[in-house]
Amino acid sequence: MLFKDIIGQQATKQQLCEMVENNRLSHALIFLGKEGCGALPLALTFAQYVSLNPHAKQTAKEATASLFGDVEEVAAPTIPSTPEEADAFMEKNTAYSKASKLIHPDIHFSYPVIPKKSGDKPKSTDYITEWREFISMHPYGNAFDWLQFIGAENKQGNITAEECNDIIHKLSLKSFESEYKILVMWMPEYLGKEGNKLLKLIEEPPANTLFILVAENEEQILPTILSRCQLVKIPLPETSEIQEALMQRAGATEDVALQTAAIAEGNYREALQLLQHSEEDWISLLSDWLKFVIRGMLQEQVKWVDDISKLGREKQKQLLLYFNHLLEQGIRLRVMGDSLTISPKEKDFAQRINKITSVSQQQVIIEELDKATYYIERNANAKMLFHALTIKMYHIIQDKALFLTD
């Protein structure tokens, strides 16, 4: 995996390259980012880059003896200073194939696992084959995807005390090929109190040992570990970056990619999930809904709700999320005017919604849609939910009622 394979994150990639170039690499890092932002593939690529870079700790010049005993100053090999240079450097390295296939002997991995059978004390190495396959297929996957991939079903994944002991053992050994020994731990939130076993190792690691922890929720990480690591915050990619990735990697059309990326709000995993249900013309469905609500067309409302209730939970959720996105675009359009870059269809819908609702009304509708999305995710009765939402929409728009009871 190379830096160019990671969606967006140009500023973060540059920051990481400069840490190596300027010899300011901390011994313990936490890559903190929301689901689908690419924190894991970024961590894997950075670990690969550090392991392959034998000049990470060299100074600008090296002293060497000439044939006659004189000391000559020879310029040290140039350390890549940009992600593009780092990619070129890695591709030329003979060990790149090992690192990219996650089989480099000096890069170790830790992640939540489950017992393979009753009484087992599982370790990450028990699932290393599955891990390599999962990363190749779902680099932007989340912990739920991983646990389902290894057949966890309803079992709780953990990073166990046995795993912590194994980490201590592996990092106490000498490195095989690289200057660094590296541990990439994904989801340290799954560490219980057993994580305290690692405190001394993280605080006083062996020479040239690098810890990279990849997390989504800072509050769920043991404070004792958090305080010993340098935080690297990974932002969500821009909508345009997600759109481009969907077009290039998933073969989506421009319109579908834009619609899907807008709903996903920087979460590439969510975007891929949504793309599976992207065949619906959401704008037409929403236009019909608003028309039936505004004109008080009760029979049409009932039929519309009945049709929507048959779509399935994921599509219902996507419809609500996309409506929210369009309302937000309407608010932006009021402020930015023609300088706002959106598709013609979305702009037309946003302009029409702006004509019949104020900003305050749009904000209340957004709140109601958020509630509905929450209940859909928790298996609410879709027919009842959309009927109730239709009635609320009518009162918000027609009666300008901004304060509704739950």
N, C-alpha and C positions, 0 to 999 in steps of 0.2 A: 504494500500500500504506500502511495506517495502523497505528498501534500496536495498535489493537484487533484487527487481523487476525492478530497474532502470538500463538501459544498460550502462555499463562502469562507468565512473566518480568516480573511486575509490579514487583518491587523493582529490577530492572535498567532497566526503562523509566523509572521514577521517577529513578534515579540519572542517566540520560542527560539527562533534561529539566532536572534541577537543575544539571548541568554548563553547559548553555546559559544558564539563568536567572541563575546566579551568575558568569557570564563566566569559567569555569574549564575551558574547552575546550582540551585539548591539541592540538597540531598533528598528532600521529600517535598513533593508537589501534590496538590489536590486540584484536579480539573473539575470544576463545578459548573454544571450546565443542565438545563431542563431537558426532558425527554425529547429525542429527535433532533437535537442541536448538532450532533456529531462529536461529542466529547470523547467517546470511546475510540472511534477511528482516528481522531486527532492524537490521542494518547498513544495508541499503537504505533502510529507513524513516527511520533517524536521519540518513542523508546527505540524504534528501529534506527532512526537517524543517529541518536547518541551512541548506540552500540556499534554502529559502523564507522564512527568518526574517531579515528585514532589520534587526531590532532586537537581534540577538544580542550586539552589542558596545556598545549604548547604555547610558548611566547612567540612574539613576532619574528625572532631570529634564533637560530641555533648555532652553537659554537662547535666547529669540527676541526680536527687536526689535518694538516696537509701532509703530503709525502715527505716533506723536509722538516716536519715537526712544528711548523708555524701554525698558529691558530687562525682559522679563517671564519668569518661570519657568513653563514649561508642562510638565505631567507627560508623560513619554514613554509611548508605548503599552505596555500591560501585556504582559510576556513570559509565555507559558504556563508554569505551574509543575508541571503534572501531565500524564500521557499523554493523559488525556481532553481537557484544554484544548488540548494540542498537536494532537490529531486535529481538533478543531473549527477551530483556526486554519488548518491545512493545507487542509481542505475549502473554506474561504472564499477561499483564495488563487487568483488567476487562473492561476498557473503550475503548480498542482497536477496538472493533467491531463498536462502534459509530464513532470513528475518521476515520476508514478506509472506512466507508460508507458515509463520509462527512456529518454526522448528529450530530457531537459533538457540544454542545451548546456554547462552547467558541472559536470555530474556525469559522470565518466569511469569506465570499468570495465576491469579487467584480470583474466584468468583463464587456466587452462591451455588450450592449443590444439595442433593438429597441422598439419603442412603439407597443403595441399589437393592438391598434386602434388609430385613429386620435385624437389628443388632449391629449393623455396619457403622463404622466411624469414617464417613466419607471425606475425601480430599479432592481438591481441584484436579489433580493429576489423574484421578479415576475417570474424568470426563474430558480429557485433553483432545481426543479424537473428535468428539461431538463439538467441543469448543471451536476447533479449527474450521469445522464444517459450518457451524452457525455464523461465525464471523465472515466467512466467504459469501454466505447467502444473505445474512441480515446484519450488516455492520451498523445499521441505525436502529436495531431492535432494542426492546426494553427488557427488564428483568422477567416480566410475565412471559414474553416471547421465548426467552431462554429456558425458563422452567418448564414450559409446555413442550419445548423442543426435546428436552431430556425425559419427558414423560412424568413430570411431577404431579400433574392433575391438581388435586387439592392439597398436596403436601407443601409444607413451608420450607423454602430454601434457606440455607444458613452458611456462614463462613465459620467453621467450627474450631474448637480448641486444637484438634489434631491438625487442622490446616495451618494454624498459627505456628505450631511446633515444626511443621514441615517447612514453612517459610524461613524460620530461624535457622534450620539445618541447611537449606539450600543456599542461603545468603552468607553462611559462614565458610562455604567452600571457595576456593580460588576460581577466578573466571577461566574459561576455556580458550576463547578466541578474542574476546573484546576487552577493552580497557575497563569497561563498566560491567557490573552485575546489576540487572534491572528487574524490579518487580512491578507489574501492572496489576493493581487490584481494582476490579470493577464492582461497584456497589458496596462500599465499605459500610453502608447503612445496615447491611446484614450481619455485621460483626456485633456480637453481644459483649458481655463483660470479658469474654475470652480475649478480646482485642487488646486488653491491657498487657497481655503477654508480649506484644510487639513494641511496647513503649520504649524500652531500653534500646532495642535494635534501631528504632526510628530516630531516637535522640542521639545515640552514639553508634552509628552504623560502621561497618568495616569500610576501609578505604575504597573510593570509587564505587559506591553502592548508591543506586538511585531508586527511590520509591515514587511511583505515580499512582495516586488513588483517583478513581473516576467516580464522581458522585452526582446525584440529582438533588438531594435534600440536605442542606448544611446542618439543619437542626437535628437530624437523625444520626449524625456522625458522633462518635464518642468525643466529648470535649477534650479529653487528654490527648487524643490523636490529632484533632483539629488544631490544637495550639502548637503542635510541633511541625506543622507543614506550611509551606508557602501556598497561598490560594491563587489559582489562575481561573478567572471567571470566563466561561465560554458563552458568548451571546447566541441567541437564535439567529439563523440565517435570515436574510431579507426575503420578502415575498418574491421578488424578481429572481433571486438566486434559486429558490425552490422551484419556481416556474421553469427556469432554464434546465435544471436537473431533471425534472419530469419529462421535458421534451427530449433531452439528449439520452437519458438513461432508461426511461420507461416508455418512450415512443408516444407520449401524449401529444395531441394537437395543441396549437397555441391557445385557443379559447378554453379548452378543457384544463390545460395546465395552469392557466391564469386563475380560473374559477377554483380549482382544487388547492392551489398554493395560497390563495386568499383565505380560504376556510382553515387551512392547516396552521396558519399564523406562525411559520418558522419551524414547525415540527415535521421533519421529512418522513419520519415513520408514519405519522398520521396522514400525511399527504399520499403515501403509497396505499394506505388502507382505504382512503377516500376514493382513490383512483379506480378501485375495483367497482365502485358504485357511481361512476361519473356519467353514465349514459343518460341520466334524467336531465330534462330542460328545467332547471330549478326556477329560472326567472319567469317562465311561462306559468308554472305552478303557483308561484308567489303572486304574480299579477292577477291570476284568476281568484286567488284567495282574497286579496285586497278588494277586488271588484265585488265579490259576493258579500263581503263584510260591509263595505261602504253603501251599497245599494240595498242592503237588507234582504238579499235573495236567499231565503231560508232553505228552500228545497235544494238549491245548488250548494249551499254551505254543508248540508247533511251529506250530500253525495261526495263532495270534495273531502270531507273528513273521513268518510268511509273508504275512499280510494287511498288516502294517505295512510290510514291504519293498516292497510294490507301491504305496504311497502317493506316493512321490516325495520328493526330498530336502528341499524346503521344508516339507512337512507333517511329515516325520519330525523335522526340526529344531524345528518349532513344538511338537510333542508333548513333546519333551525339555525345552524351555524352560518349557513350562507346568507340567510335573511339578516342575521346580526351583522355580518360583514357589509351587506348592502346599506343597512341603516347607518353604520359607521361611515361608509363612503359618502352618504348623503350629508352627514354633519361636516365632513372634511370639505365637501364641495361648496358648502355655504361659506367656508372660511377661505379656501384656496382658489375657488373659481376654476377658470379654464387651465390654471397651472397644474391641477391635479391630473395625473396620468392614470386613466382607467379605460377599460374597453368601452366601445360605443354602447353596447347593450346595458352594461352596468351603469354608465353615466345616464342613459335615458331613464332607467328605473329609479336611480337616485334623485333625478330631477323631478320625477312624478311624485315620489314619496315626500319630497320637500314641499310640494304644492299643497298637500293635504294634511301635513303634520308639522308642528313646530319642533324645535330642538328638544324642549322638555318632553313632549309626547314621544319623540323618538327614543329618548333615554329611558322612559318608562317601558316602552315596548322591548327595548334591549334587555332590561331587567327581567321582564316576563319570559322572554325567550331563553335567557340563561337558566331560569328556574325550570322551564320545561325541558331543556337539555339535561339538566341534572336528574330530573325524574325519569326521563327516557332511559338514561344510563342505568337506572335502578329498576327497570322493568315495569314502569307504570303502565296502566291500561291506555294504549295510544288513542283509542276512540274517545274516551272520557277526557283525556288530556287536551286533545285538539279541539273538542267541543268547548271546553272551558276557556281555552286560549282564544278561540274565535269570539266568544262573548266578551272577553276582556278587551280584545282588539277593537270591537265595535264601540265599547264605552270610552276607550281611550281616544279614538279618532272622532266619534260623533258627539259624545258628551264632554270631551276634553277632560275626562276624569283622570287625574294624575296620581291619585292615592287610592290604591285598591287593597282590599283585605286579602290575606292569603287564603 
